[in-house]
Amino acid sequence: MKTIAVVIASLIAFSGAAHAADATAPVKEIMEATKSNWADNNSDWIDIFDASRLDHLYSKDFVAKYQAAAQFPAGDDDDGISPFDYDVIVNGQDACPLEDLTMAAAPPVNGTTEVTVRFKKSACADAPDAKDYTTVRFEVVEEAGQAVIDDIVTENIETQGRDSLKATMTLIAKGQ
């Protein structure tokens, strides 16, 4: 009887692990949109923060911070709703078609999986750093059985630190 209980417990634990949400899924969707935005295909710009994406790709906390920041749209924003005047993934206003894009998920730590994305955003430029890689880290958590992005962290070349998009949105919401 004890052996059967151990086998059943093992099967339950294994099936739970097998059904864990794919942490890369929301990141893939954002990166596909970003790659399309910077491609030379003349397609319409894809808003990675439109209502449908906010609804299923981002955590509740991220969405709340985005909606608070959206009360202060960027000055030259055409649609008047985005709190950003730059692409938060390429971390700038200009980029070339993205090249050499890679994605890797680290093992979860305290319920958060870091998905690291690397790509060349300026390969078509003549600048000395044109072939450098940009690294973006997506912090992915699980909510209601679904993997969602809880933060987007970019490298700050000037400070040699990391910039959290959630922290930036909090500052924007405070009018800073």
Secondary structure, DSSP 8 states (H G I E B T S, - for coil): -HHHHHHHHHHHHHHHHHT---THHHHHHHHHHHHHHHSSS------TTSHHHHHHHB-HHHHHHHHHHTTS--TT-SSS--S-SSBTTTTBS---S-EEEEEEE---BTTBEEEEEEEES-TTS-STTTT--EEEEEEEEEETTEEEEEEEEEEETTTTEEEEHHHHHHHHHTT-
